[in-house]
Amino acid sequence: MAELHYFTGTMDSGKSTLALQTNHNHAARGRIGQIFTTHDRSGEALLSSRLGLTHEANEVSEGFDFWRHVVETLTRGGRIDYLICDEAQFYSPDQIDQLARIVDELQIDVFAFGILTDFRSLLFPGSARLVELADRMHVLQVEALCWCGKRATHNARTENGAMVTEGDQVVVGDVEDQDAEPADVAYEVLCRQHHRRRLTAARARAVSLAPEPLPFG
């Protein structure tokens, strides 16, 4: 039986790498799949990993219809055994419903990859719908780390080096390079404590990491 899988983790946890590996493993067994992504860091219609791996992909626009695309492909005599769907947090709830319908009615496996929450620690609508509908949900075991060394659990957005908690949910930016000049818009992963305190790696360096006071006094 086909299934809808959702693989999730913070940034830097290897989601896109796993998406590419999943495609490789299935293709090596003679299965035919299609890859989808949106807002990839490397540009349109491309799935890329921070390890440097890339693969051509179908770009998922706001009005893209997965059901129509797959049915039209099959009607023309094409074959699809599985779908790889990266950056699935950016898909609309309707598009997630279409993926579930493809699994149930066409018996095509769907492997979706994405992050759960945005820079405000709120669920992306696409991720929320995947949590509601997925047959299997997998939390990636490769742990991203906060600058302090603790497990990173939150995605932070910075603007000109300062962490922000307001703004549009989807803004493409650079992944923070701690040794480079701050980008206009960038992202880094933090533990919950430092996300709450808005203490990014750059700000921690700026204050010389003086011992933090105890939360009482």
Backbone torsions as a table, in degrees:
resi	resn	phi	psi	omega
1	MET	NA	136.1	177.8
2	ALA	-69.6	154.0	-178.8
3	GLU	-140.1	155.6	173.9
4	LEU	-101.8	113.7	-179.5
5	HIS	-105.3	141.2	173.8
6	TYR	-125.5	116.7	177.7
7	PHE	-103.1	123.3	-174.7
8	THR	-135.4	155.0	178.1
9	GLY	-178.4	173.9	176.8
10	THR	-72.4	176.4	169.4
11	MET	-58.0	152.9	178.7
12	ASP	71.2	11.3	-179.8
13	SER	-96.7	3.1	172.9
14	GLY	90.7	24.6	-177.0
15	LYS	-63.6	-49.6	-177.9
16	SER	-67.8	-34.7	175.7
17	THR	-62.1	-43.2	178.6
18	LEU	-66.7	-36.2	177.1
19	ALA	-60.4	-44.7	178.8
20	LEU	-66.9	-38.9	178.6
21	GLN	-66.6	-40.0	178.3
22	THR	-61.3	-44.3	177.9
23	ASN	-61.5	-43.6	179.8
24	HIS	-60.3	-45.5	-177.3
25	ASN	-62.6	-42.3	-179.1
26	HIS	-72.7	-40.5	179.1
27	ALA	-64.3	-33.8	179.9
28	ALA	-66.2	-19.8	178.4
29	ARG	-98.8	14.7	175.0
30	GLY	85.3	7.3	178.0
31	ARG	-83.1	148.9	-178.2
32	ILE	-107.9	123.7	-178.7
33	GLY	-130.9	171.4	173.8
34	GLN	-129.3	146.1	-177.4
35	ILE	-111.5	137.8	179.7
36	PHE	-130.4	147.7	174.5
37	THR	-158.1	173.1	175.7
38	THR	-156.9	146.3	178.9
39	HIS	55.7	35.2	178.7
40	ASP	-68.3	146.8	-176.6
41	ARG	-60.9	-23.5	-175.5
42	SER	-96.3	-0.2	178.0
43	GLY	122.1	-178.2	-174.6
44	GLU	-75.1	145.2	174.9
45	ALA	59.1	39.2	178.9
46	LEU	-147.1	130.2	173.8
47	LEU	-100.4	123.4	-177.1
48	SER	-131.3	149.0	176.7
49	SER	-110.4	151.6	177.8
50	ARG	-67.8	-11.8	175.5
51	LEU	-80.5	-5.0	178.5
52	GLY	102.4	-1.2	178.6
53	LEU	-80.5	142.6	178.9
54	THR	-141.2	159.4	175.9
55	HIS	-156.0	141.7	175.6
56	GLU	-62.6	146.7	-176.7
57	ALA	-146.8	163.8	171.7
58	ASN	-84.6	129.8	179.0
59	GLU	-81.0	129.1	-179.9
60	VAL	-94.0	104.4	177.6
61	SER	-84.4	174.2	-177.4
62	GLU	-58.3	-37.6	-177.4
63	GLY	-100.1	11.7	-177.5
64	PHE	-64.9	138.3	-178.3
65	ASP	-114.9	104.9	-179.4
66	PHE	-61.6	-43.6	-177.6
67	TRP	-59.9	-49.4	-179.3
68	ARG	-62.5	-42.8	-179.5
69	HIS	-59.8	-46.5	-177.5
70	VAL	-69.1	-44.9	-179.6
71	VAL	-61.8	-42.8	179.6
72	GLU	-64.8	-37.3	177.9
73	THR	-64.1	-44.7	179.7
74	LEU	-67.4	-36.9	-179.9
75	THR	-64.5	-34.1	179.3
76	ARG	-79.6	3.0	178.3
77	GLY	95.4	5.8	178.3
78	GLY	-74.7	166.7	-179.7
79	ARG	-123.9	133.4	175.8
80	ILE	-136.8	119.6	177.2
81	ASP	-100.3	-24.7	-177.8
82	TYR	-160.3	158.7	175.1
83	LEU	-121.1	137.6	171.1
84	ILE	-107.0	120.5	-174.7
85	CYS	-122.9	98.6	-179.2
86	ASP	-92.5	161.8	-176.8
87	GLU	53.5	40.5	-173.8
88	ALA	-68.0	-16.6	177.3
89	GLN	-62.1	-24.1	-178.2
90	PHE	-86.8	-6.9	178.6
91	TYR	-74.0	153.9	177.7
92	SER	-79.5	157.6	174.9
93	PRO	-54.6	-36.7	177.7
94	ASP	-63.0	-39.1	178.7
95	GLN	-67.3	-34.6	175.5
96	ILE	-66.4	-39.3	175.9
97	ASP	-60.7	-38.8	178.0
98	GLN	-63.4	-39.7	178.4
99	LEU	-63.9	-41.5	178.0
100	ALA	-63.8	-37.7	178.4
101	ARG	-65.8	-38.8	177.9
102	ILE	-61.1	-41.2	177.9
103	VAL	-63.4	-49.5	-172.7
104	ASP	-72.3	-41.6	-171.7
105	GLU	-97.8	-24.8	-179.2
106	LEU	-111.0	-5.8	178.8
107	GLN	55.5	48.4	175.9
108	ILE	-113.4	127.2	179.3
109	ASP	-68.4	140.6	175.5
110	VAL	-124.5	127.3	177.1
111	PHE	-116.1	107.2	-177.8
112	ALA	-105.0	144.2	-177.1
113	PHE	-133.6	133.5	179.0
114	GLY	-178.0	176.6	176.1
115	ILE	-98.3	153.2	-176.4
116	LEU	-79.5	-49.3	-170.0
117	THR	-120.4	156.4	-179.1
118	ASP	-90.0	-169.3	-176.7
119	PHE	-68.1	-12.8	176.8
120	ARG	-96.6	4.0	-176.7
121	SER	68.9	28.8	176.5
122	LEU	-109.6	143.9	179.6
123	LEU	-61.8	135.9	167.5
124	PHE	-67.8	141.8	178.0
125	PRO	-56.4	-40.5	178.6
126	GLY	-64.0	-41.8	178.7
127	SER	-66.4	-40.8	178.9
128	ALA	-59.6	-42.5	-179.4
129	ARG	-68.7	-34.9	176.9
130	LEU	-66.2	-39.6	176.5
131	VAL	-60.7	-37.6	-179.0
132	GLU	-71.9	-31.8	-170.0
133	LEU	-109.7	-21.2	-171.3
134	ALA	-62.7	140.2	172.7
135	ASP	-69.5	-37.3	179.8
136	ARG	-138.5	134.2	176.1
137	MET	-117.6	128.6	-175.7
138	HIS	-120.2	122.6	173.5
139	VAL	-91.4	121.6	-175.3
140	LEU	-62.8	138.5	-175.2
141	GLN	-88.5	-9.5	175.4
142	VAL	-79.3	109.3	-173.5
143	GLU	-85.3	124.8	169.6
144	ALA	-76.9	152.1	-175.1
145	LEU	-118.2	139.5	170.0
146	CYS	-68.9	161.9	178.8
147	TRP	-58.9	-23.0	-178.4
148	CYS	-82.7	-9.1	179.6
149	GLY	101.7	-12.9	177.2
150	LYS	-77.3	162.8	178.7
151	ARG	-62.3	129.3	178.7
152	ALA	-80.3	132.0	-178.6
153	THR	-123.8	-11.3	-173.9
154	HIS	-129.7	146.1	176.7
155	ASN	-99.4	125.2	-178.0
156	ALA	-111.3	142.6	173.9
157	ARG	-108.1	136.9	175.8
158	THR	-121.3	147.8	173.7
159	GLU	-123.8	115.8	-176.4
160	ASN	54.0	38.2	175.4
161	GLY	90.5	-10.6	-178.7
162	ALA	-105.4	133.8	-179.9
163	MET	-69.6	138.4	179.2
164	VAL	-123.8	153.0	178.6
165	THR	-127.2	12.5	176.5
166	GLU	-132.0	153.0	179.2
167	GLY	133.7	-179.7	179.4
168	ASP	-61.7	145.1	-177.8
169	GLN	-66.5	-37.4	-176.9
170	VAL	-111.3	108.2	173.1
171	VAL	-138.7	118.0	-179.0
172	VAL	-77.1	132.8	179.7
173	GLY	-147.0	-178.7	179.5
174	ASP	-82.2	153.7	169.3
175	VAL	-80.0	130.3	-172.3
176	GLU	-58.0	123.7	170.3
177	ASP	-100.0	111.1	-170.8
178	GLN	-66.9	-13.7	-179.9
179	ASP	-102.5	0.5	-177.2
180	ALA	-105.5	167.0	174.7
181	GLU	-65.0	142.9	-178.5
182	PRO	-58.3	134.2	177.1
183	ALA	-80.2	163.3	177.7
184	ASP	-55.6	-50.5	175.5
185	VAL	-130.8	127.1	-178.5
186	ALA	-144.4	169.7	-179.5
187	TYR	-134.3	147.3	170.3
188	GLU	-148.8	160.8	-179.4
189	VAL	-100.1	142.7	-178.1
190	LEU	-135.3	157.3	168.9
191	CYS	-73.4	166.3	-176.8
192	ARG	-60.0	-41.5	-177.6
193	GLN	-59.1	-47.3	-176.7
194	HIS	-79.8	-22.4	171.6
195	HIS	-67.9	-43.6	178.4
196	ARG	-60.8	-37.2	-177.5
197	ARG	-89.7	0.0	-178.7
198	ARG	56.2	38.0	-177.3
199	LEU	-101.1	90.9	179.1
200	THR	-81.1	173.1	179.1
201	ALA	-60.9	-40.8	-178.8
202	ALA	-66.0	-43.1	-179.7
203	ARG	-67.9	-36.4	178.5
204	ALA	-62.3	-40.8	177.5
205	ARG	-65.3	-36.9	-176.8
206	ALA	-65.7	-34.1	-179.3
207	VAL	-96.6	9.9	176.4
208	SER	59.3	21.1	176.6
209	LEU	50.2	48.5	173.4
210	ALA	-61.6	147.6	-179.4
211	PRO	-53.5	131.3	-179.1
212	GLU	-76.6	137.8	-179.8
213	PRO	-66.8	152.5	175.9
214	LEU	-65.6	150.4	-174.7
215	PRO	-78.8	36.9	174.6
216	PHE	-158.6	166.3	-179.6
217	GLY	159.9	NA	NA
